[in-house]
Amino acid sequence: MSKTSPCMSCGACCAHFRVSFFWGECASSGGCVPDEVVVQISPSRVAMIGTDAKPVRCMSLAGEVGKGVSCNMYAQRSSTCREFEASWENGEHNPSCDDARAAYGLPPLQPYDEGSNAA
């Protein structure tokens, strides 16, 4: 039985952190991130629109944080998003995940047994 990712009911990271990355990940440079969803923040870096100023919320985040969310461009997301893991998703704690969840009043994720679907 496969476990359900806690990210599908969270989304706090997408509404808490600036999502910035090298401009070479943009479609116009041969990458996969659509140009229309980013804003330039330095000569070599871009950020997802909505994460470049407070309050933060990535324009590609759909749904309600802590209830049920999805990414409107999941297959085209940046390396920053691809590399961010929920705490304990691969057996390692991610304090940044805890910080984002806490900002939305969500408890930190707990380690789970690989044989269960609990997160």
Residue pairs with C-beta under 8 A, 6 or more apart in sequence:
1 117
2 117
3 112
3 114
3 116
3 117
3 119
4 117
4 119
5 86
5 89
5 119
6 86
6 89
6 109
6 119
7 69
7 86
8 68
8 69
8 70
9 66
9 67
9 68
9 69
10 65
10 66
10 69
10 86
10 101
10 106
11 61
11 63
11 64
11 65
11 66
11 69
12 65
12 66
12 97
12 100
12 101
12 103
12 104
12 106
13 84
13 96
13 97
13 100
14 51
14 57
14 58
14 60
14 61
14 65
14 69
14 71
14 81
15 55
15 56
15 57
15 58
15 61
15 65
15 100
15 104
16 56
16 99
16 100
16 103
16 104
17 51
17 56
17 96
17 100
18 47
18 51
18 52
18 56
19 47
19 48
19 51
19 58
19 78
19 80
19 81
20 41
20 45
20 46
20 47
20 48
20 51
20 52
20 80
21 33
21 45
21 46
21 47
21 78
21 79
21 80
22 44
22 45
22 46
22 79
23 29
23 38
23 40
23 44
23 45
23 46
24 30
24 31
25 31
25 32
25 33
25 46
25 78
25 79
26 33
26 34
26 35
26 38
26 46
27 33
27 34
27 35
28 35
32 75
32 76
33 46
33 73
33 76
33 77
33 78
34 73
34 76
37 48
37 49
37 59
37 60
37 73
38 46
38 47
38 48
38 49
39 46
39 47
39 49
39 52
40 46
41 47
41 52
48 58
48 59
48 60
48 78
49 58
49 59
50 56
50 57
50 58
50 59
50 60
50 61
51 57
51 58
58 71
60 71
60 72
60 73
60 77
61 69
61 70
61 71
61 72
62 69
62 70
62 71
62 72
63 69
63 70
65 104
66 104
66 105
66 106
71 77
71 81
84 94
84 96
84 97
85 92
85 94
85 97
86 94
86 97
86 109
86 119
87 93
87 94
87 95
87 97
87 98
87 108
87 109
88 94
88 109
88 110
88 111
88 112
88 119
91 111
97 108
97 109
98 108
98 109
101 107
101 108
101 109
102 108
109 119
110 119
112 118
112 119
